[in-house]
């Protein structure tokens, strides 16, 4: 049953038994892992694509949550630019107030804090929330929902802007979120959020975007339908070249704004591509199976030839790839990552060791499988000596190939 409208949901792919994507494992605690079924479908009534099984939020977002939004130079630049854009477009009045849902380590809000703009982050993961505080960002360590929105309103007054990046798609209980927005936003306030775009996922066969934390996969059509149920409407959309393709949506209360031309244009594009049709999802499923077959075949061939292969980027996305494809330490020696909290741990489910990125040159392997493909340009520039040493990169989005 659809979590938005209650309609029937048609499954279009089942990735099987999966671990929590960001639950990196202590080597002496491998028997304590939590697993769930990762299956995805589309609502036949409202068109919202969603997971069929929900993981309890406290299992995913907690004190030890390891993802840091500021870990990439490219993403730090993106959020600095976003802060400037939000300030110009939505925070121009006297003493404006902005709330960010899922502020993580405060990478966006710290730019606004430096400008003296009144702000508040709402972040349930205590570890990254504390990092934000250390950067001068005001944070409440809790989940955003109707009750917490009412408390913020009582303490701070109405918000001119509520912003969120890569978080709304994580929240199954959209009704409480929208009721919270209705409570907290000023009459003409705006809700701006950016999340992975289903159209790009389908086009690129980037199935690794599907994992426990990503409960919804949005399109303009499905967001418009969901917003309307709660008294909001989409007034603008914008394509973003981050995380493999995202959309930034701007919503206001119904009647408080008019949809711009970009909304109509993308709705027409989605209709033309048949994003809600069984044929599109059948083609995606076939593409996923093809990538699995070709990727595992390539890795087995390289191993048989005595080649050393490691991975780059112990990402949440990589959990789906390694576990669905059956890739373990017998095919990939280890995975390197910039996040210290992951070092010395094992990848979820696959139990591939995680090492610092400095380990890549000790010595260089023959091939590197690029799990963090959405940061390919930044990573390849940083690791240019690997290629100069004769090493080759392996990519699997949108197809398996050696670079």
Protein Blocks (a to p, Z undefined) as FASTA:
>chain_A
ZZklopacddfbdebjaddfklccdfklmmmpccddddddddfklopacdfbdcdfklmn
cfklcbdfklpmklmmmmmmmmmmmmmmmmmbghiadddehklnommmmmmmmnopacdd
ddfblklmmmmmmnopacddddddfklmmmmmmmnopafbdcdehklmmmmblmlmmmmm
mmmpcfkbccddddddfklmmmnopaklpcfklmbccdfklmmmmmmmnopacfbdcddf
eehiaaddddddehiaccdfklmmmmmmmmmnopmbmklmmmmmmmmmmmmmmmmmmmmm
mmmnopacddehjafklmmmmmmnopafklmmbacdfblklgopacehjlpacddfklmm
mccdfbdcdfklmlmmmmmmmmmmmmmnopacddfbfbdcdZZ
